[in-house]
Amino acid sequence: MNRTWPDFSRREQNVPELMDDPACDLRQLERTYAQFEQVNALVSGWEVVYRRELRPRLRRDRAMTLLDIGCGGGDLARQLLRWAARDGFSLRVLGIDADERAIHYAQAQPPRSGLSFRAALSGELLRGGERFDFIVSNHVLHHLTDAEVPELLRDCEGLCRGVTLHSDIERHPLAYAGFALLAAPLFRDSFILYDGTLSVRRSFREDELRRLAPAGWQVTRPFPFRLLLKHEAGRA
Ligand SMILES: C[S@@+](CC[C@H](N)C(=O)[O-])C[C@H]1O[C@@H](n2cnc3c(N)ncnc32)[C@H](O)[C@@H]1O
């Protein structure tokens, strides 16, 4: 971890995460994917987002489809499928990731009906004419440059006939310090501590995300230090 106190006044866009290095240690990368499940249980708040935003829109008369962009090891995709099944809904979930190592890891986990993974970018799916009822992403926006964010959001507008939800950290010194304190004893032998603290520095503030988002996208802070970028098809 960086020993000097970082500058939080702007996004860190020049220091890449270890997990994005094509030559990084594969064993540690796979431990990182494995530990995302616990990280997300601790910091991401997806159960509340699922209950507020997705469950009320699920239907019992047909299976609905959900795309998880930047799925990593697939923990959120699996979790959403589990919650939907628990609530009696049939959901088909596709997780995509730009990194083939993530897809390889996700596909090596126990299979589950309705769940699939593919190495792909959102633009490829759009050009292939694919459509989904829901799109989600978790901890992906901060991997993108400012210029890439509106491109991803335009792809989502074309791909989604329902609601799209991008959830990420909000850049803040307290989020940085809090995550470092939490992660140091819990997540060892992986990239979680280094990449997690760097992710806070790479992430957006609410006003920055609002400025980048095209018309029709809404930015909220559902929990402290978390931002949710939402779009609903057919709504101005
Ligand atoms: C921090 S990980 C989060 C993984 C997962 N969403 C989770 O919360 O456990 C970010 C993932 O996004 C992927 N990613 C980054 N940019 C992407 C893009 N433009 N399209 C698809 N995946 C992307 C990375 O390869 C990485 O696996």
The ligand as a Gaussian input file, in Angstrom:
#p B3LYP/6-31G(d) Opt

LIG

0 1
 C      -12.936000      -5.174000      -9.089000
 S      -13.422000      -6.434000     -10.209000
 C      -15.108000      -6.699000      -9.683000
 C      -15.606000      -8.066000     -10.006000
 C      -17.062000      -8.335000      -9.609000
 N      -17.974000      -7.412000     -10.267000
 C      -17.239000      -8.287000      -8.121000
 O      -17.777000      -7.308000      -7.602000
 O      -16.836000      -9.246000      -7.441000
 C      -13.659000      -5.539000     -11.743000
 C      -13.808000      -6.453000     -12.947000
 O      -14.254000      -5.651000     -14.064000
 C      -13.603000      -6.122000     -15.236000
 N      -13.666000      -5.040000     -16.236000
 C      -13.021000      -3.868000     -16.228000
 N      -13.382000      -3.124000     -17.285000
 C      -14.300000      -3.853000     -17.983000
 C      -15.062000      -3.627000     -19.173000
 N      -14.967000      -2.494000     -19.866000
 N      -15.906000      -4.591000     -19.584000
 C      -16.020000      -5.749000     -18.880000
 N      -15.315000      -6.018000     -17.774000
 C      -14.470000      -5.083000     -17.319000
 C      -12.215000      -6.503000     -14.762000
 O      -11.593000      -7.405000     -15.653000
 C      -12.520000      -7.127000     -13.395000
 O      -12.724000      -8.517000     -13.481000

